Each structure stands twice: as C-alpha cells, then as structure tokens.
C-alpha cells in the first residue's frame, strides 16, 4: 500500500515526501483509512511502529477539509504521558501540516513551562492541543478554554497514563467536551484498567493489533553480560572504549545514580549527561537536543526516557540496572533500532538479577546467551536467602501501586 492509495491529500503527500516517509508502516496502513472513515479506533501498538503519524495524518486531512471561517477553534486534543512525547507529537503535526492551504495552529501544554504563555497561545487561536493530562487540567481549571467544538480526542501511549488520578482527570475533561466526537486510543498493552478507560471514552471502536511490533524488536541485537554490580562502571567504560558505539542510552534505577555516574564519566573525558524528571524542562529539552545533535554521546537516564522518546540513531541501549517489569524492558530497548534500523541492547546482570532476568525473557518470549567479558568476569555466588523467598522484582507492589489501590478508583 502507498500513502497515495490511503487517500491522503496532495499537500500531506508533499509533507510525507519531504520527511522521507516513502511507504506507510503497518499501523499507518490499518489506522489511517479507519480514521478517515470517522471510526473510533483502539490500537495496540508500540512506539517505533509509526503510530504518531497514523493519527496525525488523517486528523490533519479531516481538519483541513472542514476548517471553517473566523478564529481558530480547538478541534483536536491529544493527551500523552510525557512532556517529551507531547513535544514530539506537536512537532509531527507541524511538519505534516506544513503545506496545507491553511496551516493548523498547534499548542503544546506541558508542565515545567509558563502556564500564562500556554493560556495566551490558546486564546490567540488554536486548532490542535497536545498536552500532558496534569497540566491540561491546570489550564482547564482556569476556565478560559473553549472545548465545545472538539471533534477528535486521542490518548497516546494510554497505558502509561494509568496513574493515580488519571481517571479523575479524564472525567473532568469529558465533562468539557462534546459527547459526539471521534476517539482514538493507542496503547502498547490493554490491562483491565485500560479496557475500562477504553469503554468510557470510545463508541463501537474498531480494534487494531499490529503484530509487526515484534520485528521492530527483532532488529535489535540483545546481549546479556554477567558482571558483579560493583564492576558495572568499569565494564561500561571498557565497552564504551572498545565497542565504538556512537550514541548510547544508559538506563539507571534512580535519579541520583544518573547524576553521579554522568559526573564520573564526564571526568573520564566522555561526552556524558544525565536525564531525569527532576531536571528543569528547559534543561531536559537542551540535553535531548544535544543528544540528538550528537554533542552528547552517552545519556544516563531513568525510565522517563523509556517510552515515547523518538531519537533516531541510538546505537546502543544499556540496562545498567534492570527495569522493574518486562514491559519496561521492551520499551527501553525499543529506543534503539527505530524505524527499521538495527540496534544493540545490553543488560548487565549480577547473581541477584538472574531470576528477574529470566522472568523478563519468559514474558518477552526470548532466550539470550549469557556472556562474560574478559577482566570483568562474574565472581562469588548468589546471596543466601535467609527468611523465605523474597518477591521477585516487578512482582511486588510498588509504593505507587499501593496508593492506587487505596484510591480504589480502578
Ligand atoms: P512513532 O512510532 O510514531 O514514535 O514513530 C517512530 C519513528 O518512525 C519516528 O522517527 C518517525 O519519524 C518514523 N516514521 C513513522 N512513519 C514512518 C514512515 N512511514 N516511513 C519512515 N519513517 C517513519
């Protein structure tokens, strides 16, 4: 199938051509015609599948055919889980809308930046809002935004938004928008909570599942290296010097660890930086831009970078600390091997990670050979468990899970 055969307008085809999108991805093939035919859609798709364009392109086309006269009215609202994904989606709207007879006005609403500026941008006239839910509610509460003309509601990476309070936020939003609208929901997984959200917002949705998400991951060469925890830093340094990986994203368990290790690697002379949720938004943007522009070679990050981040050309993802859940493992390694390119994902494991990594393999339906690197071989034995079996990481309840249970909403 070609983009032309999907029924997209010449102006959109021109923007696709300019961006070097020659052929629709599988999800685009499925979703674009459904949206153009005004259906609600529930799509199961991961990042890297091209899902953003699968809703951006048909929304732009439908919007453009029905712009109307006078001041812009908010016709589409896209909610995403992170500030970075919000900015990326807004950018995709800008890029793909470049050649439309009337260019859409797109406003991003994210935390960490001036709410006054965002309100001003909306009041000046806005066609499409892309937002993180929390800040969108703050703006909604100012009662200066008219959503009565809304035609499209999109939840992108919806499973990542199933956080404490999201249901309440969604209810507040649903009260402000017309009941008759087109709803598109994108999610990598559909746990029961997600299905409840889906039934709350969509009407007779058409379900789309893209099995090809697996090949996206199959273009990634996954490696597991056994190494003592204390030796991970020296091993990383050795690998960075010997493997000649260009752009490397290293996942750490917490914010402090990312700051500490980035400072250490800078001292060794590497172009390294840390990236986590405590940094100011402008610093986060600056760091990401520098990483994209290859001014930074190694980015030490928390799981905030695991989803949604769209950076082409990450050669290698390293799990310095393992992710909590198998789903996070897939999201983390999906930062490399984007859009059909190949990539490398390396996980460091010590004795105490063996069970947890086996669980990740089982859930991801993979089985990887264990490697050791000369000079950094794993020593010692697994720590002896004293009192009964400990819960596996990822199986025990996190503080957040417990809070959610207390909230009892879902
Ligand atoms: P997404 O899954 O929306 O995050 O997109 C993943 C990456 O694929 C992004 O870098 C897009 O720019 C790129 N992409 C999306 N659709 C296409 C396409 N049809 N052809 C080439 N690249 C694409």
Boltz pocket constraint, residues with backbone or C-beta under 6 A from the ligand:
constraints:
  - pocket:
      binder: B
      contacts: [[A, 20], [A, 21], [A, 22], [A, 23], [A, 24], [A, 25], [A, 28], [A, 46], [A, 47], [A, 48], [A, 49], [A, 50], [A, 51], [A, 52], [A, 53], [A, 308], [A, 310], [A, 312], [A, 338], [A, 339]]
      max_distance: 6.0
